Amino acid sequence: MTDLFLAHCRELIGADHVLTEDADVSPYLSDWRGRYMGRARAVLRPADPQQVAGLVQLCAAHRVPVVPQGGRTGLVIGSVPDESGRAVVLSLRRLNRIRAVDGINRTMTVDAGCILHDIQQAAGAAGMLFPLSLAAEGSCTIGGNLATNAGGTGVLRYGNTRELCLGLEVVTAQGELWNGLRGLRKDNTGYDLRDLYIGAEGTLGVITGAVLKLFPQPKAGITALVALGSCRDALALLKLAQETAGPTLTGYELMSDVCLRLVGKHFPNLPQPFPQTHPQYALLELSSHESEQHAVRLLEETIENALEAGLAQDAVVATSIAQSRALWAIREHIPLAQAADGKNIKHDISVPISRIADFVEKTDALLARAWPGVQVVCFGHLGDGNLHYNIAPPAGTPHEAFLAYQGDVNRIVHDSVADFAGSISAEHGIGALKRDELPRYKAQVELDLMRAIKAALDPLGIMNPGKIL
């Protein structure tokens, strides 16, 4: 029997781009961590926004659920289908054109399937900077970054992906193509439709293009790793660095001693900057639009003041690009070292910056009381209040066995986040992984408003069903 829906899809985008064989479909069905495998009726690979619109129209007519997918680097099972096999995966990887660069307006217009690293390179070739930077930048797509409102290491200076986007092109749940690709800093003409789709994880429509903000290239950047006695000292150093360096401070990352020991264990080729261990470390990056001497002076002043005040115990300043990359490599290899060490229970949380030390002290104690010897691997973007607060089992406890306590661990961590007026998802999104947790931490009025928006924009409920709500 002929599948009429798929026959129409083949007519629209070509048979080669309607994948149905198991071997072809399988790579699109698992999450990045490999813990979940869904099923799909087919994988559709359109080449342009018009084809996306046509496919969504067909899906609406046939009541076929749509799961938009970019680079498949998400961490909350947000871009893979469920196990029913009813949905199609809509891969946007063929939408990979950089459409235009406007040097005077400082904008770049791109397809949603463009790889983040390619956008960074194109901005650099034009003598400008696109500052979004994260570990998966070599494979994640800008459409996925926008759909999840990705964060990364530059939020302190430049903001989340939402702040880096001026306009969107979106295919609605009805298959209409909305062109909102306006490179305007000011446009006060009603509801901000752009902000509805950013962070919606594909549950309201499909982002197919974007106008991105570009910035002047810094003339110099300098990096330092500072050894600290506590998380509280890291907060005091952050305040000192902001007062001294102002907007020149573009990155401020926190890493515990546990993190550095994990990296040293699994990546012994990476540098170990200090002869002895310290409880915490802060990675600072300063970017100057004046000169290298300006950046060096501000960083040296910050570190000297921190040492005099007793905040810093030691410090290493990169004196070359290679050394700077080596220091950043330590930070970037923490998730890889965790994965090599065994499975753990991950949390992407945020709390007000001023309360981070109190949160860490309280939550560490609650977990240690429940599971003596438990290992907390805490690192992240301290400058914007976002921690990756991950839990590994006590020594001798099998990692797989410890995963059985994931619900209990999540409850302790997320309840503590709520007690400190924080968020259970800082930059990864909700997806399917945290969907059932959301009602515990969102007010009913918020959930009702979200459901009303979903019902209004996607009345058939075909857009990425089962995610967020």
N, C-alpha and C positions, 0 to 999 in steps of 0.2 A: 504493500500500500504506500502510495506517495505521500510524503510529509509536505503538505501544501505550504505551510509556513516556511520551512527551510528552502523549498523550491523558489519562493518569492525572494528569500534572502540571497540565494545564488544568482538570481536574475539581477539583483541590485548591485552586489559587490563582487561577483565572480565566484565560481565554484571553488577556486583555489583558496579563497579566504573565508570559507564556511567549513570549519573543521569539525568532524564528527567521529573520526577513528580514535580509538582509545589512546593509541600511542601519540597522536597529535594533540589530543585534548588534555591529557594527563598533566603536562607542565603548568597548566593554568589553574589547577584545582586544589593546590595545597597552599597553606600559609607559609610565610618565610621561615618560621622556626621548624616546620615539618611536623607539627603536632596534630594538624587537622587536614583531612582530605574530603572535599565535597564531590558533587557530581553535577554534570551539566548536559543539557540537551545538545548544545553545540557551542563552539567558540567562533564569534564573528569578529572579523578584522577589517573594519572600514578604513578607507583611505583619506577621507575628508569630512568636514562637518555636515555636508549635505547627505553623504551616505549614512552618517550617524543618525541624522534626523529621519531618513527613510526607514532605517532599521527600527528605530523606536516607534515610529508609526505602525509598522508591521507588528511589533511586540504588543502595542496597545490594542490593535485590532484583534489579535489572536489571544490576548490575555496571557502573554508569556512574560515571566519576570526577567528583569535585566540587572546584571551585576557588572557595573563599569569596573575596568581594571587598567592600571598603568604599569608600573615596574614591579608590582607584587612584592614590595619591601615592607608593607605595613605589619604591625605587631599585634593587632587586635582582631584578626580574622574579619577584616572589613571589606576585602576585595575578592573573596572567594565565595562560590555558591554553597548553598546548604546541601544536604544529602538527598533531597527529594528527586533531583535530576530534572526538575521542571524548568529551571532558569537557563538562560544563555549568558555566557560571559562575553561582554563587549570590550574587547581589547583595543586600546587607543594608541598602541605603539607605532602604528603606521602614520599617525598624525604627528609628524616630527619636523615640521618646517619652522624655521625662524623667519617670520613673515616680514618684519621691518625693524630697523633700529633708527630712532630719532635722537640724534646727539644733542640738539638744542632743548627738546622737551625732556630729555633724559628718560626715555622709555624704550622698551623692546616689546614687540608684539609677536607672540609665539603660539604654536599649536600645543595642545595639552599633552601630547605624547613626547615632547622634547625631553631628553635626559637633562637633569639638573646640571651636571658637569658641562654639557655642551652649551648650555645657556651661560654659565660662568665664563667659558672660553670665548664665546661670541662677544660678550660684554667686554672682556679684556682686550680682544682684538680691536674693538672700537674705542679703546682708551678709557673704558669705564668699568664699574664694578657692579655685579649683582651679588649681594652679600649673603644670601641664603646658603648655609653650609651645614651639612650633616653627614654622618658616616656612610649612608647609602647613596651619596650624590653621584656615584658612577653608574647607578642603575635605576634609581627612582626617577619618576617623571614629574614635571611641574603640575600636571593635572592632579596627580595624587597628592602632591604637596599642598595644593590649594584645597582639595576635598577634605584633607585632614587638618588644615591650618598648621602645617608643620612648624617646628621651632628651630632647633639647631643651636650652633655655638655663637651666633651673632645677634641674638635677640636683645641682649643688653643694650647694644648700640642702635640696631636697625629695626627691631620688632619682629613679630611672627610673620608668616607668609601673608597673612591678611593685610598687614601694614605695607607689604611690598607689592601689592596689586592695586591697580587703578581701575581696571575694567575687565569684564568677562564676556565670553561668548558661550552660550549654554543651549543645549537641546532640552526642551521641557519634557515632562512625562507624557505629553500628548504628541511629541515629535515635531514641535515647532522650534525654529531656530531663532533664538533671541541674540541680537548683536548689540552687546553693551561694551564694545571695545573702544571706549572713549578714554583717552589719556588725559583726563582732567583731575587736577588736585581738588577742585571745588565743583560740585554738582548737586545743588540742594533742590532737586525737583521731585521730591516724593520719597516713598519707601526705598531704602537702599537694597535693591534686588541682589546686587553683587554679594553683600554680606550674608544674604540668605543661603547662597549656594556654597560659599567658602566655609569649610568646616562641617558641611552637611553629609559628608562621606557618601555621596552619590545617591542619597535617599530622596532627593527632590528633583534631580535632573542630572544631565551629563555635561560637565565642563569640557568644551572643545578648544577653547583658545583663551588667551589672557594678555592684557597689557601690564607689563611689569615695570616697576621703578628701577632706574639705574642711578648710580652715585659716582662721584669723582673717585678715581683711583688714589688711594693714599700714596704719598711719596715714600713712606717708610713704615715698617712694622717691626715690633720687637717683642720678644716673648721671655717670660721668666717663670720659674717654678720656685715657689716659696714653701718652706717647711714650717708647720704650725703645730702648736700644742693641743688645739681643740677646734671644734666646729665654731665655738663662740669666738675664738681668735680669728677665724676665717671671716666672720661677719664684720668684726672690727677692722680687719685689713681691707675688706671691700669698701667700707665707709671711708677709710683713709685714702684709698686709691681713687675713689670717685671725687673726693674733695681736692686731691692733688692733680689728677689727670683730666678730670671732667669728661667730656665726650671722646677724648682720645682713648679712654679705656673701652675697648670693643669686645673683650672676652674675659670671663672670670669663671673658671671651672674648679669644682671641689672634687678631691679624690682622697679616700681614706688610705691608711697604710695597708689594709686588707687588699685594696685594689692594686696597689703597686706590687705587693708580694705575689698576687695572682699573675700579673703581667710578667714579672720576673721568672716565675715558675714555668710558664708556657711559652714565653718569647724571650729566652735568655740573650738573644742577639740585640735586644733593645737596651738603651743605656739605663743604668741605675744611678741617678745623679748625685745621691748623697751617700757618704760612707756609713752612716747609721740611720736607723729608722726613726720616723716621727709619726705621731698619731694622725695628722691630717696634712694635706698639701693643697695649695691653690695655684692654678695655672693662670697667669695674667698675660693678656695681649694688649698692647697699645699700638694704635695706628695713627700716624701723624700726617697731616696735609701740609705741614711746613717743611720738615727736614728730618733726617735720621737723628741728628744731634738733639732736636727738640724732643723726640720720643725717648731717646736714651736719658736725657736729663730728667724728664718726668718720672721715668721708671726708677732711676737711681734714687731720686728724692723720695719716692714712695717707699722703696725698700729700706733706705737709711732710716727714715722716720719709724718704720715698722720695727726695725731691729732695736732702735733706741727706746721705743715704747714697750719692748718685750713681747710684741705680738708675733714677730717672726723669729724662728730658731736658726734658720739657715736659708740661703737663696742661691739659685743658679740662674744666670742671665745668659741667654743665647747670644753669641757674637757673630753668628752667620745664619744664612737661610737654612743650611743643613742642620745646624743645631736646633733651630726653632722647629723644624719639621720633626726632629727626633723627640723633642719634648711633647709636641702634639701627638706623636705616634703613641706615646705611653697612654695618654687619655683615650685615644681612639681604639686602642687594643683591649681596653677593659672588657667590653662585651664579648669579644672574641676569646679572651682568656676565661671568662665565665663559662662560655659554651664548651670550651675544651676541658674545663674542670668537671663538668657534669650539669645536669638540669637543675634549675633553681626557680624560685617563685618571684616573678618580676612585678614591679610597681612603678608606674610613671606618674608621679604625684607633684603637686605644688602646694605650698603654704606661703603666707606672707613672709617676706624675706627676714623680717625682724624676729620671727618666731621659729626659724628653722632649727636653731640649736636646741630649743626646748622640745620641739617635735622629735628630733633625733634621740635625745636623752630619754624621753618618756617612752617612745616606741621601742627603742633598743631594750629597755628594761622589761617592758611587757612581753616581748618575744623571748627574752632570756628566761623569764619566769615560766613561760609555757613550755619551752624546749631548751633546757639548759645546754649550753655549748653551741647554740645556733650561731651561724656566721652571717653577719649583715654586710653586704657589699653595697656601700652607699657612695654614689658619685653623681655628678651632674652640673647643671647650669645654675650655680649659686647666685649669680648676678641677677637672674630673673625669677628665682624662687622655685626652680624645677629640679627635683631630685629623682634619680633612678635608684629606688630603694629596694634592693633585691635581697632575697633570703635564700641562703644555702644551708643544707642540713648540718647538724653537729657531726664531728669527726666520727667515723665508724657507722653512720646511718646511711644506708643505700639511698642514692638520689631518687630513684623511682619510688621507693617506699615513702620518702618524705613528701613527694607530690600528692599523696593521699590527703595531706593536711592543708592543701592549697586553700580550700574554702575557709578554714579556721584562721590561717595566716592572713588571708585577705581581709577577713572581718576585723582582726586586730589592727592591721595597718590602716585600712580605710576608715574605721571608726575613729582612729587617732587623727587622721587627716581632717575628718569632719570636726573633731573637737577643736582643731586649730584653724577653723574657717578656711580650709583648703579645698583642693579639687582632686578627685581620684583619677583624672586624666589630664595631664598638663599639655602634652604635645602629640600623643599617639592616637587619640580618638577613643571612641567607645566600641564601634564595630559590633560583632556578636560576642566577643569575649567579655565585655563589661556591661552588656545590655541589661542583664538581670540584676546587676548591682546598682544600676542608676536610680531606680525608684526609692532605694533606701536613702539616697543622698541628695536627690532633687526634690524641691517642694512640689506639692501636687499641682499648684497653679502653673509652675514652669512646665511640668509634663503635659498638662492640658493644653497650654499654648503651643507646645511643640507638636502635639498630635493634631491640633487644629490646622497648623501650617502644613503638615504632612497631608492631611485629608484634602485641603484646598488645592495644593499643587500636584498631588499624586492621588487622585480619588480612586483609581483602580488598584493602588498599592503594588505596582509592578516594579518600582525603582528600588533596587537593592534591598529587598524585603528581609526582615529579621535583623537588620542592623540599627543600632541606636535605640529604636523603639520596638 
